[in-house]
Amino acid sequence: MTSPGSIAALFAKVMETYGRLDVLFNNAGMGAPQVNFEDLSLEQWQGVVNTNLTRPVPVHPARVPHHEGPDPARRPHHQ
């Protein structure tokens, strides 16, 4: 999740191996250390926010070409 290049490589490998992507569960995350909130460092807080909120965002644009595929009947419908 922390490397956009590894995300692209993952989807390339999926396409090479399976030829398509049917379902994506974007389910990576981390929690903060078990400390009092006032003892949580800014670096620790930013690590949690970046991993849980920011890092999943590049996954979706990377998967769209693979998810849609050549068959229009299999393309996701967005509203």
C-alpha positions as CSV (number, residue, x, y, z in Angstrom):
1,M,0.0,0.0,0.0
2,T,2.9,2.4,0.5
3,S,4.3,2.1,-3.0
4,P,2.3,3.0,-6.0
5,G,4.7,1.0,-8.1
6,S,4.0,-2.1,-6.2
7,I,0.2,-1.5,-6.7
8,A,0.7,-1.3,-10.5
9,A,2.9,-4.4,-10.4
10,L,0.2,-6.3,-8.5
11,F,-2.5,-5.5,-11.1
12,A,-0.1,-6.3,-13.9
13,K,0.5,-9.7,-12.3
14,V,-3.3,-10.3,-11.8
15,M,-3.9,-9.6,-15.5
16,E,-1.0,-11.8,-16.6
17,T,-2.2,-14.7,-14.4
18,Y,-6.0,-14.4,-14.6
19,G,-6.7,-12.0,-17.5
20,R,-9.2,-9.9,-15.5
21,L,-10.2,-8.6,-12.1
22,D,-13.7,-9.3,-10.9
23,V,-13.7,-8.0,-7.3
24,L,-11.5,-5.7,-5.3
25,F,-11.5,-5.6,-1.5
26,N,-9.4,-2.6,-0.5
27,N,-8.9,-3.7,3.0
28,A,-5.5,-2.7,4.4
29,G,-5.1,-0.7,7.5
30,M,-3.3,-0.2,10.7
31,G,-4.1,1.1,14.2
32,A,-2.3,3.4,16.5
33,P,-0.2,2.1,19.4
34,Q,-2.1,1.5,22.6
35,V,-1.1,4.7,24.3
36,N,-3.1,7.7,25.8
37,F,-4.0,10.0,23.0
38,E,-1.8,12.8,24.4
39,D,1.2,10.4,24.2
40,L,0.6,9.6,20.5
41,S,3.2,11.3,18.4
42,L,2.3,13.3,15.3
43,E,4.4,10.8,13.3
44,Q,2.4,7.9,14.6
45,W,-0.9,9.7,13.9
46,Q,0.2,10.5,10.4
47,G,1.2,6.9,9.8
48,V,-2.3,5.7,10.7
49,V,-4.0,8.4,8.6
50,N,-1.8,7.8,5.6
51,T,-2.2,4.1,5.7
52,N,-5.9,4.0,6.4
53,L,-7.2,7.0,4.4
54,T,-4.6,8.2,1.8
55,R,-2.9,5.0,0.7
56,P,-6.0,3.2,-0.6
57,V,-6.8,6.0,-3.0
58,P,-4.2,5.1,-5.7
59,V,-5.6,1.5,-5.8
60,H,-8.8,2.5,-7.5
61,P,-7.4,4.3,-10.6
62,A,-4.9,1.5,-11.0
63,R,-7.6,-1.2,-11.1
64,V,-10.2,0.5,-13.4
65,P,-8.7,-0.5,-16.7
66,H,-8.4,-4.1,-15.5
67,H,-11.8,-4.2,-13.9
68,E,-13.7,-3.0,-16.9
69,G,-12.1,-5.3,-19.4
70,P,-13.1,-5.5,-23.0
71,D,-16.6,-6.8,-22.5
72,P,-19.1,-3.9,-21.8
73,A,-21.5,-6.3,-20.1
74,R,-18.9,-6.9,-17.4
75,R,-18.1,-3.3,-16.7
76,P,-19.2,-1.8,-13.4
77,H,-22.0,0.7,-13.4
78,H,-21.4,3.9,-11.5
79,Q,-24.1,6.2,-10.4
